[in-house]
Amino acid sequence: MQEIIIGAVSLGLLWAVMTIGVYISYSVLGMADMTAEGSITLGAAVAAQTIAGGGSPYLGLLLALLCGMAAGLCNGLLHTKLKIPSLLSGILTMTALFSVNLHVMGKANISLLRMPTVYSPVASLLGIDKGLSVIAVGLVICAVIIGLLYWFFGTEIGSAIRATGNNPHMARAQGINTDRTIIIGLVLSNALIALSGALIGQSQNYADLQMGTGAIVIGLASLFIGEVLFGKRNFFIRLSSMVAGAIIYRLIIAFVLKLGMPADDLKLFTAITVVLALTLPGIKKAAQSRRRALPGGPQDA
Amino acid sequence: MLKVTGLYKVFNRGTVNERVALENVSLTLEKGDFVTVIGGNGAGKSTLLNCVAGVYPPDGGSIVVDGVDVTRLAEYRRARHLGRVFQDPMRGTCADMNIEENLALARRRGRPRGLSWGVTRREREEYRAMLEALGLGLEDRLSAKVGLLSGGQRQALTLLMATLRAPKLLLLDEHTAALDPRTAKKVLELSDRVISEGGLTTMMVTHNMRDAIRYGNRLIMMSGGGIAVDVSGEEKKNLTVEDLLKLFEKARGDGEEIPDRMVLG
């Protein structure tokens, strides 16, 4: 049991990085960026190939980050300069990335067994096993990312990006180059998602061409769980709630698997979770207004 | 301050829905001019304003603001010269950001944005003073989300944002049309005060003949994509709604009707 929880928390912390990336595209910019599915695999592939080629795992993280930025840049350019609707531009980038990822990996998966990862020095330094070292590294990385983003979105550029997602007409009327702010947002988002992929790949000791499939839905599920549990009070809490949401999502998954749900149904389960999260607020509101409309409802009290 | 020459704009060109929205419109505004623009639905008044603002690229003609040719300039690039308030109160502000953040975005209009803080402590004091002068009780709600404000408050805030850095040209696009009559009057009076205090060159589109007569030093009536009536000075001061209706009657194209709201508003 303890092992399952450690596994879920460590995986949750690594997926939290991805969830924060999804938060930037989905909640800040208001776009469902499908590029995520490709860039998470891209990150894992680049980092794994770096390590397999004898490079430092930390260099692998950096390269993954840069490649994720490039993927975000491609999608941003397709959407803003070529005027392709954001959902389609994301699907196009994701599809193109599938080939790119295959080129990077050269085969369907790369094993990292018995190779150094970013976790191994931490494990030997602190004298803990791999599961706990993933948690330690994950916590530090999440804390650094939250700190950096909290600062960044408070700056002039960060405010301009938030304004672009909130009201692009107003943003342009205030002299904001909305093409540029969208691109910066997507670059940032995919950098984090690729970084997350690199961290996940190293924690499970392999990179797999299919690991990105359904990633965006997992990210959204985590995002909604965080939002429901912690609200939207302020930006710091929102960012932290992404981490909590990602961990809780993993705990829920571990729990339902333990209860006997077949692993094959995981993606179906996740998709249904997202559908519920998207529709429940509307249903709740409709029910409330219906109750109010009835005589003797709360309004009459 | 503004020189529009031979402006031409067609929507849905080459389709059955092709419609000439602006036909050879020329207009010159001197510094400090406050011109009200009136006209029926589809007369081209909002299209003219949106072409000047850069929302639509014109299909012909030129637009010069204070000696700078902005005809081909992207909307966000010419924003440095312009202050704008829209008909829809939701359009001029960011609902999910708070009052001071919205003001700070407006304060940086036309300036490079970098990695310094989006709102500084010193600005906050300035904003408080400005909002106090507005007299809407917003000075103590700097950190309130703009989405919580009423339509009138949002329009007043948008007006403050549009004039925070004195614009070369202020564009008001039926900015009180979505408000109730009392609030509309307050926002109009506030606009008039801000414009005369700052000596701002202004174009105000309105559907209300009385407001078009009451405010500004010049009145333009548009019809069928062109300027049909252009009165200023003494003539404008002595204008009545009846005069305006007669002028409109004379100028209007075939089948163009005076919308009720223009007369009754």
Boltz contact constraints between the chains, C-beta under 6 A:
constraints:
  - contact:
      token1: [A, 154]
      token2: [B, 118]
      max_distance: 6.0
  - contact:
      token1: [A, 155]
      token2: [B, 115]
      max_distance: 6.0
  - contact:
      token1: [A, 155]
      token2: [B, 118]
      max_distance: 6.0
  - contact:
      token1: [A, 156]
      token2: [B, 113]
      max_distance: 6.0
  - contact:
      token1: [A, 156]
      token2: [B, 114]
      max_distance: 6.0
  - contact:
      token1: [A, 156]
      token2: [B, 118]
      max_distance: 6.0
  - contact:
      token1: [A, 157]
      token2: [B, 113]
      max_distance: 6.0
  - contact:
      token1: [A, 159]
      token2: [B, 118]
      max_distance: 6.0
  - contact:
      token1: [A, 160]
      token2: [B, 113]
      max_distance: 6.0
  - contact:
      token1: [A, 163]
      token2: [B, 94]
      max_distance: 6.0
  - contact:
      token1: [A, 163]
      token2: [B, 105]
      max_distance: 6.0
  - contact:
      token1: [A, 166]
      token2: [B, 94]
      max_distance: 6.0
  - contact:
      token1: [A, 166]
      token2: [B, 96]
      max_distance: 6.0
  - contact:
      token1: [A, 167]
      token2: [B, 94]
      max_distance: 6.0
  - contact:
      token1: [A, 169]
      token2: [B, 91]
      max_distance: 6.0
  - contact:
      token1: [A, 170]
      token2: [B, 92]
      max_distance: 6.0
  - contact:
      token1: [A, 170]
      token2: [B, 94]
      max_distance: 6.0
  - contact:
      token1: [A, 172]
      token2: [B, 75]
      max_distance: 6.0
  - contact:
      token1: [A, 172]
      token2: [B, 76]
      max_distance: 6.0
  - contact:
      token1: [A, 173]
      token2: [B, 79]
      max_distance: 6.0
  - contact:
      token1: [A, 173]
      token2: [B, 84]
      max_distance: 6.0
  - contact:
      token1: [A, 174]
      token2: [B, 105]
      max_distance: 6.0
  - contact:
      token1: [A, 174]
      token2: [B, 106]
      max_distance: 6.0
  - contact:
      token1: [A, 174]
      token2: [B, 109]
      max_distance: 6.0
  - contact:
      token1: [A, 175]
      token2: [B, 76]
      max_distance: 6.0
  - contact:
      token1: [A, 175]
      token2: [B, 79]
      max_distance: 6.0
  - contact:
      token1: [A, 175]
      token2: [B, 80]
      max_distance: 6.0
  - contact:
      token1: [A, 175]
      token2: [B, 109]
      max_distance: 6.0
  - contact:
      token1: [A, 175]
      token2: [B, 110]
      max_distance: 6.0
  - contact:
      token1: [A, 176]
      token2: [B, 76]
      max_distance: 6.0
  - contact:
      token1: [A, 177]
      token2: [B, 76]
      max_distance: 6.0
